[in-house]
């Protein structure tokens, strides 16, 4: 018998209490945080959708694996267990553990990217872009046109524009191959709405990289979710397992960066993987300087064990079916209430179109910040702005609004129940109903790089006051 309801493929064995606050409590906490939800105390947040990175619940088998951790400084047994699982999944020869994904990015780009280089991607996320730009290079976004429009319906809005990529590689060839050190694709495309990339598109990238002799790297944080979208949406892929699709995706590339805090189902960790032995040797030398010995890379042995088990669990189809459907469930609730979101729903998060909801607040007054703060005050729900604050600041100090101002509600893996998500929908709908009363913000203080993490804001005065 076929049932419509997709239930969680797990039972709850342990619970953690959450703190209930009043609207007055939350308003005061937001003022103390400089109107930046990153600066809130987590205890003052009821439903925390700031990120899905490292915030998931580990399985009983992962907790059991922690006890198997070998904490030897060099040659840890846990490293070889971790290495074998990653190699079986990705096929890459060299597996270099790091404490999280941005450390893998930093090592890759610091060793291979130089001033004047251009690194193409569908969309770079915040730390990826920052790690490229700190080397004096350009992080160039080449997502397809549909990926730049919130309302566009396309099954693979995360695809990279192959024509634009080839045009860049032609220019690189004219410059003697000195412009583009490597090509990247992010799966799923986080800053573009958690949208997937098709297998056909990835094969196209591989062909171009072969034609123009360029290394192809994946930002693979959400590779399993991307594989499941391929299974659901791409012609000819429906009978394959997510694990089989994921293996093909990895084997199309020459390497990857990975935050295991996402589809590694772990609370910390990541890795850099590749096939080029010379690049790997250079990377390991920097790893020793900044992260640790190559068989632990800034992680404890028990972290390596948890990641290894998480990478096995994340490609299991019952988990992925629940994961993708639970995100779509929130999307359905919001769209039925008229809330503008990125369509179709992504894998790990819902992205509310802040410009669409708050057309009276111009991008330079940060509608994403206004919306994120309103969600917190209304119901203790913490999301994150992905828009002009995160991506609008240029290296020369000017501010150029990006294509979209969004608020991401990232759903931690295996943490919240359906009633929690129903509550989130109620909060969003309540804010939407009062959206005309919201006003913009200005920045009071901010660092020059990755300003969204620590900036302080203040609300702009109402007109006439």
Secondary structure per residue as TSV (DSSP state, phi and psi in degrees):
chain	resnum	aa	ss	phi	psi
A	1	X	-	360.0	135.7
A	2	X	-	-93.4	129.5
A	3	X	-	-113.5	142.2
A	4	X	S	-75.0	-34.1
A	5	X	-	-75.7	126.0
A	6	X	-	-97.2	111.6
A	7	X	-	-90.4	159.8
A	8	X	-	-62.4	133.2
A	9	X	S	-84.7	44.8
A	10	X	S	-161.1	164.2
A	11	X	-	-110.8	153.0
A	12	X	-	-89.0	122.1
A	13	X	-	-106.2	-25.0
A	14	X	-	-140.9	146.0
A	15	X	-	-127.3	156.1
A	16	X	-	-125.5	126.5
A	17	X	-	-69.2	149.3
A	18	X	-	-118.0	151.3
A	19	X	-	-94.7	129.5
A	20	X	-	-93.8	135.8
A	21	X	-	-127.0	164.9
A	22	X	-	-92.3	166.9
A	23	X	H	-60.6	-38.9
A	24	X	H	-64.3	-40.0
A	25	X	H	-58.4	-45.9
A	26	X	H	-69.9	-38.1
A	27	X	H	-61.9	-42.7
A	28	X	H	-66.6	-41.1
A	29	X	H	-63.1	-37.5
A	30	X	H	-68.0	-38.9
A	31	X	H	-61.9	-46.0
A	32	X	H	-60.8	-29.8
A	33	X	T	-86.4	7.1
A	34	X	T	65.5	31.4
A	35	X	T	56.4	32.8
A	36	X	-	-125.3	112.3
A	37	X	G	-63.6	-21.3
A	38	X	G	-60.8	-28.7
A	39	X	G	-90.4	-0.1
A	40	X	S	-69.9	150.9
A	41	X	-	-72.6	132.1
A	42	X	G	-59.7	-30.2
A	43	X	G	-64.5	-19.0
A	44	X	G	-92.4	7.7
A	45	X	-	-108.1	130.6
A	46	X	S	-83.5	-56.4
A	47	X	E	-119.4	113.3
A	48	X	E	-100.2	103.2
A	49	X	-	-114.4	26.5
A	50	X	S	-59.7	-43.3
A	51	X	-	-157.6	156.9
A	52	X	S	-99.8	9.7
A	53	X	S	-88.9	107.7
A	54	X	S	77.0	7.1
A	55	X	-	-105.8	4.9
A	56	X	S	-78.3	172.1
A	57	X	-	-98.9	127.6
A	58	X	-	-80.1	154.0
A	59	X	-	-79.9	167.5
A	60	X	H	-61.2	-34.0
A	61	X	H	-70.5	-34.0
A	62	X	H	-67.0	-42.8
A	63	X	H	-63.0	-37.9
A	64	X	H	-65.3	-36.1
A	65	X	H	-65.1	-27.0
A	66	X	H	-57.1	-34.9
A	67	X	T	-72.5	-12.4
A	68	X	T	-90.6	-0.9
A	69	X	-	-60.8	129.0
A	70	X	-	-100.6	114.2
A	71	X	-	-93.1	21.5
A	72	X	-	-59.3	139.1
A	73	X	S	-65.1	-42.5
A	74	X	S	-127.2	136.0
A	75	X	S	74.5	26.2
A	76	X	-	-55.7	136.7
A	77	X	H	-57.7	-36.0
A	78	X	H	-65.2	-33.1
A	79	X	H	-62.4	-43.9
A	80	X	H	-68.6	-33.6
A	81	X	H	-62.8	-48.0
A	82	X	H	-59.2	-49.1
A	83	X	H	-58.7	-44.4
A	84	X	H	-64.2	-39.9
A	85	X	H	-65.7	-44.5
A	86	X	H	-65.7	-41.2
A	87	X	H	-65.6	-39.0
A	88	X	H	-63.4	-38.0
A	89	X	H	-75.2	-47.4
A	90	X	H	-96.5	-29.2
A	91	X	-	80.2	-1.2
A	92	X	-	-74.9	145.9
A	93	X	S	-76.7	-41.4
A	94	X	E	-109.2	121.5
A	95	X	E	-117.9	116.6
A	96	X	E	-119.7	107.4
A	97	X	E	-72.3	145.8
A	98	X	E	-138.3	165.3
A	99	X	S	-73.3	-21.6
A	100	X	S	-168.6	-179.7
A	101	X	H	-63.7	-38.4
A	102	X	H	-66.9	-25.4
A	103	X	H	-68.8	-38.8
A	104	X	H	-63.8	-41.2
A	105	X	H	-62.0	-45.9
A	106	X	H	-60.9	-42.8
A	107	X	H	-66.4	-45.5
A	108	X	H	-61.9	-50.0
A	109	X	H	-74.7	-34.4
A	110	X	H	-67.7	-29.9
A	111	X	H	-90.0	-20.5
A	112	X	H	-123.8	-10.8
A	113	X	-	-112.2	138.3
A	114	X	-	-127.3	165.3
A	115	X	T	-56.1	133.1
A	116	X	T	93.7	-12.8
A	117	X	-	-70.2	159.3
A	118	X	E	-124.5	125.5
A	119	X	E	-110.6	108.9
A	120	X	E	-81.8	152.8
A	121	X	E	-157.9	165.7
A	122	X	S	-65.0	-60.9
A	123	X	-	-144.8	129.2
A	124	X	-	-79.5	138.4
A	125	X	-	-85.7	-178.1
A	126	X	H	-61.6	-52.5
A	127	X	H	-71.7	-32.1
A	128	X	H	-61.5	-49.1
A	129	X	H	-60.0	-45.5
A	130	X	H	-64.4	-39.4
A	131	X	H	-69.3	-25.7
A	132	X	H	-78.3	-46.8
A	133	X	H	-68.0	-29.4
A	134	X	T	-66.7	-19.2
A	135	X	T	-87.1	2.2
A	136	X	T	83.0	13.5
A	137	X	-	-101.4	170.2
A	138	X	E	-104.0	129.5
A	139	X	E	-95.1	105.4
A	140	X	E	-102.7	123.5
A	141	X	E	-88.5	128.6
A	142	X	-	-129.0	34.2
A	143	X	B	-63.8	151.6
A	144	X	-	-60.3	159.5
A	145	X	G	-57.0	-38.8
A	146	X	G	-63.7	-26.3
A	147	X	G	-74.6	-6.9
A	148	X	G	-103.9	5.5
A	149	X	-	-124.0	118.9
A	150	X	T	-57.4	-39.7
A	151	X	T	-87.0	-8.4
A	152	X	-	-67.7	137.2
A	153	X	-	-102.1	117.7
A	154	X	-	-153.9	132.0
A	155	X	T	-66.6	-21.6
A	156	X	T	-134.8	66.8
A	157	X	T	-70.0	-8.7
A	158	X	T	-85.0	-4.8
A	159	X	-	-57.1	144.4
A	160	X	B	-82.3	146.4
A	161	X	-	-75.6	104.8
A	162	X	H	-65.8	-34.4
A	163	X	H	-66.0	-43.5
A	164	X	H	-66.0	-37.6
A	165	X	H	-64.2	-43.8
A	166	X	H	-65.3	-38.2
A	167	X	H	-60.1	-39.9
A	168	X	H	-66.4	-40.4
A	169	X	H	-69.8	-31.3
A	170	X	H	-64.4	-44.1
A	171	X	H	-62.8	-39.4
A	172	X	H	-59.5	-42.1
A	173	X	H	-63.0	-40.0
A	174	X	H	-60.7	-30.2
A	175	X	T	-93.6	18.2
A	176	X	T	75.8	22.4
A	177	X	T	75.4	17.2
A	178	X	-	-98.0	0.0
A	179	X	S	-92.1	-43.9
A	180	X	-	-112.0	110.5
A	181	X	S	-78.9	-28.4
A	182	X	E	-166.2	161.2
A	183	X	E	-111.2	137.0
A	184	X	E	-122.2	152.5
A	185	X	E	-138.2	133.3
A	186	X	E	-98.0	125.5
A	187	X	S	-126.1	125.2
A	188	X	S	-69.6	170.5
A	189	X	B	-83.1	95.3
A	190	X	T	-63.0	-56.7
A	191	X	T	-70.8	-11.9
A	192	X	T	-97.9	16.8
A	193	X	T	104.2	20.5
A	194	X	S	65.1	29.9
A	195	X	B	-86.8	143.1
A	196	X	-	-79.8	164.8
A	197	X	-	-116.2	133.0
A	198	X	-	-76.7	157.0
A	199	X	H	-64.1	-39.3
A	200	X	H	-59.6	-41.7
A	201	X	H	-66.2	-41.9
A	202	X	H	-65.6	-36.7
A	203	X	H	-64.4	-36.7
A	204	X	H	-64.2	-40.0
A	205	X	H	-62.2	-41.8
A	206	X	H	-60.7	-42.9
A	207	X	H	-62.4	-43.5
A	208	X	H	-65.1	-41.3
A	209	X	H	-65.0	-35.6
A	210	X	H	-67.9	-42.8
A	211	X	H	-62.2	-40.8
A	212	X	T	-105.9	11.3
A	213	X	T	56.3	54.3
A	214	X	-	-121.3	139.5
A	215	X	E	-67.9	144.5
A	216	X	E	-117.9	117.6
A	217	X	E	-116.9	145.0
A	218	X	E	-101.9	139.5
A	219	X	E	-90.8	101.5
A	220	X	-	-103.3	25.3
A	221	X	T	-53.6	-37.0
A	222	X	T	-123.5	47.1
A	223	X	H	-63.3	-35.8
A	224	X	H	-71.8	-42.3
A	225	X	H	-61.0	-41.1
A	226	X	H	-62.6	-41.4
A	227	X	H	-62.9	-38.7
A	228	X	H	-69.7	-37.0
A	229	X	H	-61.9	-39.3
A	230	X	H	-60.1	-44.3
A	231	X	H	-60.6	-41.9
A	232	X	H	-75.7	-35.4
A	233	X	H	-114.6	-17.9
A	234	X	S	-99.7	132.2
A	235	X	T	-58.3	133.7
A	236	X	T	85.0	1.1
A	237	X	-	-109.1	-4.0
A	238	X	T	-64.6	-25.9
A	239	X	T	-91.8	-1.1
A	240	X	S	-90.4	155.8
A	241	X	-	-82.4	153.2
A	242	X	H	-57.0	-36.8
A	243	X	H	-63.7	-41.6
A	244	X	H	-65.8	-42.0
A	245	X	H	-64.7	-43.5
A	246	X	H	-59.6	-41.4
A	247	X	H	-62.9	-40.1
A	248	X	H	-65.1	-41.3
A	249	X	H	-58.4	-48.5
A	250	X	H	-63.8	-35.3
A	251	X	H	-76.4	-9.4
A	252	X	T	-78.7	-18.1
A	253	X	S	-103.0	168.8
A	254	X	S	-100.0	-9.7
A	255	X	E	177.1	178.0
A	256	X	E	-157.9	155.7
A	257	X	E	-105.0	150.5
A	258	X	E	-149.6	127.6
A	259	X	E	-95.4	112.2
A	260	X	T	-75.0	-0.6
A	261	X	T	-76.6	-9.0
A	262	X	S	-103.7	-98.4
A	263	X	T	-80.6	11.0
A	264	X	T	-88.8	-7.3
A	265	X	-	57.1	28.9
A	266	X	-	-117.9	165.0
A	267	X	S	-87.8	-14.4
A	268	X	S	-157.1	155.8
A	269	X	-	119.9	164.5
A	270	X	E	-176.7	-172.5
A	271	X	E	-162.6	159.2
A	272	X	E	-114.7	129.4
A	273	X	E	-132.6	146.6
A	274	X	E	-166.1	169.9
A	275	X	S	-104.7	-20.2
A	276	X	-	-77.4	115.5
A	277	X	H	-66.4	-37.3
A	278	X	H	-68.0	-44.7
A	279	X	H	-60.7	-39.5
A	280	X	H	-65.8	-40.9
A	281	X	H	-61.6	-43.5
A	282	X	H	-63.5	-41.2
A	283	X	H	-64.7	-42.4
A	284	X	H	-63.8	-36.0
A	285	X	H	-62.4	-41.9
A	286	X	H	-71.0	-35.3
A	287	X	H	-56.8	-46.1
A	288	X	H	-61.4	-38.0
A	289	X	H	-69.2	-37.7
A	290	X	H	-114.9	-23.7
A	291	X	T	-117.3	-47.3
A	292	X	-	149.2	-175.7
A	293	X	-	-63.1	148.5
A	294	X	T	-60.5	-14.9
A	295	X	T	-98.9	8.4
A	296	X	T	-138.4	-29.9
A	297	X	T	52.8	37.9
A	298	X	T	89.3	4.8
A	299	X	-	-115.8	151.9
A	300	X	-	-77.4	158.3
A	301	X	H	-57.6	-37.4
A	302	X	H	-68.3	-28.4
A	303	X	H	-64.2	-43.6
A	304	X	H	-61.5	-39.6
A	305	X	H	-64.5	-43.0
A	306	X	H	-64.7	-40.5
A	307	X	H	-65.0	-44.5
A	308	X	H	-56.7	-46.0
A	309	X	H	-68.3	-38.8
A	310	X	H	-61.5	-38.9
A	311	X	H	-67.5	-25.6
A	312	X	H	-76.1	-38.9
A	313	X	H	-74.8	-32.8
A	314	X	T	-68.3	-21.6
A	315	X	T	-95.3	6.1
A	316	X	-	-72.9	130.2
A	317	X	H	-63.4	-39.8
A	318	X	H	-58.6	-39.8
A	319	X	H	-62.9	-49.3
A	320	X	H	-65.8	-36.3
A	321	X	H	-61.0	-45.6
A	322	X	H	-64.9	-43.3
A	323	X	H	-61.6	-50.5
A	324	X	H	-69.1	-39.2
A	325	X	H	-69.2	-36.7
A	326	X	H	-66.2	-34.1
A	327	X	H	-69.6	-43.6
A	328	X	H	-63.1	-30.1
A	329	X	H	-59.8	-45.2
A	330	X	H	-66.3	-40.4
A	331	X	H	-58.8	-43.2
A	332	X	H	-62.1	-41.5
A	333	X	H	-60.7	-43.3
A	334	X	H	-74.0	-44.2
A	335	X	H	-65.8	-34.7
A	336	X	H	-66.2	-22.9
A	337	X	T	-93.8	6.7
A	338	X	T	83.4	13.0
A	339	X	-	-80.0	127.1
A	340	X	-	-76.6	122.2
A	341	X	B	-132.9	165.3
A	342	X	-	-63.9	129.1
A	343	X	S	-119.9	141.1
A	344	X	S	-72.3	170.0
A	345	X	-	-62.1	144.0
A	346	X	-	-80.4	-172.7
A	347	X	S	-86.4	-41.8
A	348	X	S	-107.9	-7.2
A	349	X	E	-160.4	160.5
A	350	X	E	-104.6	135.3
A	351	X	E	-114.6	108.1
A	352	X	E	-80.1	135.1
A	353	X	E	-80.1	96.9
A	354	X	H	-67.0	-35.5
A	355	X	H	-65.9	-38.9
A	356	X	H	-67.5	-36.5
A	357	X	H	-78.8	-32.4
A	358	X	-	-122.5	63.7
A	359	X	T	-65.2	-17.0
A	360	X	T	-80.9	-8.4
A	361	X	S	-106.8	113.4
A	362	X	-	-68.9	156.3
A	363	X	G	-53.6	-35.2
A	364	X	G	-72.7	-6.4
A	365	X	G	-107.4	13.0
A	366	X	-	59.7	67.4
A	367	X	H	-60.4	-29.1
A	368	X	H	-64.7	-39.2
A	369	X	H	-66.2	-43.0
A	370	X	H	-58.2	-43.8
A	371	X	H	-71.0	-44.0
A	372	X	H	-60.4	-41.8
A	373	X	H	-67.8	-37.7
A	374	X	H	-65.1	-38.6
A	375	X	H	-63.7	-37.8
A	376	X	H	-69.0	-46.3
A	377	X	H	-64.8	-40.0
A	378	X	H	-65.8	-44.6
A	379	X	H	-146.1	12.8
A	380	X	S	73.9	19.5
A	381	X	E	-93.1	125.4
A	382	X	E	-107.4	117.6
A	383	X	-	-114.6	-162.2
A	384	X	E	-143.3	139.9
A	385	X	E	-72.9	130.6
A	386	X	E	-127.0	91.0
A	387	X	S	-169.7	-129.9
A	388	X	H	-68.7	-35.6
A	389	X	H	-66.8	-45.9
A	390	X	H	-71.8	-39.4
A	391	X	H	-123.8	0.4
A	392	X	-	-84.3	-19.8
A	393	X	B	-80.6	126.4
A	394	X	-	-94.9	163.8
A	395	X	T	-60.9	-28.5
A	396	X	T	-85.5	5.2
A	397	X	S	92.5	-7.7
A	398	X	-	-78.4	162.9
A	399	X	B	-121.6	123.7
A	400	X	-	-127.1	112.5
A	401	X	-	-57.4	137.3
A	402	X	-	-74.0	-176.9
A	403	X	S	-62.6	-31.6
A	404	X	-	-138.7	149.3
A	405	X	-	-112.6	114.8
A	406	X	E	-123.4	159.0
A	407	X	E	-120.9	120.0
A	408	X	E	-93.0	130.7
A	409	X	E	-108.6	93.2
A	410	X	E	-88.1	128.7
A	411	X	-	-97.0	112.5
A	412	X	-	-58.4	147.1
A	413	X	T	-76.2	125.2
A	414	X	T	64.3	30.6
A	415	X	T	-110.0	-50.9
A	416	X	-	-103.3	149.1
A	417	X	-	-93.3	176.2
A	418	X	H	-61.6	-36.2
A	419	X	H	-67.5	-34.2
A	420	X	H	-60.9	-44.1
A	421	X	H	-69.4	-35.6
A	422	X	H	-59.9	-41.0
A	423	X	H	-63.8	-43.2
A	424	X	H	-57.7	-44.6
A	425	X	H	-60.4	-41.4
A	426	X	H	-60.8	-42.1
A	427	X	H	-64.1	-46.8
A	428	X	H	-60.8	-43.8
A	429	X	H	-65.4	-35.6
A	430	X	H	-65.9	-42.0
A	431	X	H	-65.1	-41.6
A	432	X	H	-60.6	-37.9
A	433	X	H	-65.9	-26.0
A	434	X	T	-110.6	21.2
A	435	X	G	-62.6	-30.7
A	436	X	G	-66.2	-18.0
A	437	X	G	-84.9	-11.4
A	438	X	-	-76.7	148.5
A	439	X	-	-129.7	167.8
A	440	X	-	-79.3	-179.6
A	441	X	E	-131.0	162.1
A	442	X	E	-126.7	157.1
A	443	X	E	-84.0	129.3
A	444	X	E	-89.6	-44.0
A	445	X	E	-154.1	148.7
A	446	X	-	-164.7	147.9
A	447	X	-	-75.3	169.0
A	448	X	S	-77.4	-21.5
A	449	X	S	-127.4	138.7
A	450	X	S	50.6	51.2
A	451	X	G	-66.2	-24.8
A	452	X	G	-63.7	-25.4
A	453	X	G	-68.5	-39.3
A	454	X	T	-127.4	0.4
A	455	X	-	-59.0	153.4
A	456	X	E	-113.3	142.1
A	457	X	E	-124.8	168.5
A	458	X	E	-145.1	146.4
A	459	X	E	-69.9	143.9
A	460	X	-	-74.4	147.3
A	461	X	-	-67.1	152.6
A	462	X	-	-66.8	149.7
A	463	X	T	-58.8	134.1
A	464	X	T	88.5	1.9
A	465	X	-	-118.4	360.0
